[in-house]
Amino acid sequence: MSSKPQTSQTGELEFPSEYFFSTEIPIRKIDLSLDIHVSFASVLDLVMEAHLQFFQYLGYSVTDIHGNSIIFANASIQYQGELLFKDKVIIDVSLNNLGEKSFDLYFRLSKKNRTEKVSLVKIRVLFFDYKERKVVPIPSEFRKKFEGGKFVKQPSPEIGKGSENILGPDGFVFGFRKLEVWNLSHVFLLHLYELCETWKDKVEPSLIEHIKSISSLLPVRIAGAWGTRIRSEKVKNILRAKVHLEELRYLLILVADLGEVDPSQELDDLQTINSHLKKYLNKVRTGETRKIR
């Protein structure tokens, strides 16, 4: 990957200039050391939670990434500020330095809408085959997702005074953009739009426009489900999103059957999005949706 790092003020760690994912985690009493501030161990716990959410966002389980697992080789932590009870820590996640068998995960922790620094963490990650009990090369499918630009990168905002206005009033990670299923569908949409450009000479223009039109409705319906506080309306929007997903699945199958292009990876991606839609629908029906913001 070619993301240039941002130089930290201390020069000890650097966070890449672009990142892939953000999450927000509230600080609990149990996270505090001596009932004062977040402990060393709790910072690592927060990072572990963020890394699990990141891989779920990518559509993976950390124990099954194209048949392999990941392990941590080493970690570097730079502390920059306190986390107190009821703080909401924003964790930006970036992936960089894809090598033959390893890559680096970066975690930048901040609070108060990114106006206060908390810490920087860098972890060297290896792919590991537990059957063979050895480190293995990074799966080509995993590498292609990043080197091919499939996952959209966000410019990393500055941390500090004035940064609260860089990403708008919700600071990127709040509202519907916090939903894993919305992020997956949004990234899928951007990828599909790029893919449609490469299909122009192979697929009927009217079919391409229909694919683009249907795909754009998928994240729209998910955002609509988040936006309403009426449960029945939430359910309707999610079910409409599932209808659009199935329509899109058929259109991609049609493109494949016409024999001009191969959208097999995109069909797999729709399976992942559908799985997350089912989870979101279940949360709505059990009244848990407002816990995921």
Disulfide bonds with the S-S distance in Angstrom:
none
